[in-house]
Amino acid sequence: MMISTDPLRSAELLQEALRHDGIKADVHDGYGLALVSVWVDLVVWCDGERFWWRTGWNAERRRVIYAWHPASDPFRAARRIAMRYAEARAQQSAPGFHAVDPYMAPSAEPQ
């Protein structure tokens, strides 16, 4: 069983842990959730029990893939998020990169 804490406080602890890894992030709070905005397409949600963030797209099932980590361990969560951050930055700087919204109809994808 996970112990629920204040989502905003958990998000602020994650923000602080990310700062130790040299990653600046913004925290937003509202409606019982807190968001940590890390990078383009890298937002971490927190409900006080866990952090979760998008890690990819399953084309076969047409759904988003998420990772999660207990909010009680923000420093370890920050290490995992820092790895995802490095992947996201590398993907964005790759030649020919263009962001594709997986919720767009296939015919609406940029050419």
QUIHUKA-V58704 format. One line per field, one symbol per residue. ss: DSSP state (~ for helix, > for strand, _ for the rest). phi: phi as a letter, one per 40 degrees, with the letter a starting at -180 (. if undefined). psi: psi as a letter, one per 30 degrees, with the letter a starting at -180 (. if undefined). A space follows every 50 residues. Layout:
ss: ???
phi: ???
psi: ???
//
This chain:
ss: ______~~~~~~~~~~~~~~_____>>>>>__>>>>>>>__>>>>>___> >>>>>>>>____>>>>>>>>___~~~~~~~~~~~~~~~~~~~~_______ _____~~~___
phi: .cccbcdcccccccdcccdccgbcabbbbifgbbbbcbadgbbbcabgba baacbibccccfacbbbaadccbcccdcccccccdcccccccccdgcacb cccccdccccc
psi: kkkklkeeeeeeeeeeeeefggkklkkkklhglkkjjelkgjkklkgfel kklkfakjeefhlkklllkkffifeeeeeeeeeeeeeeeeeefkkgkkkk jffkkefgkk.
//
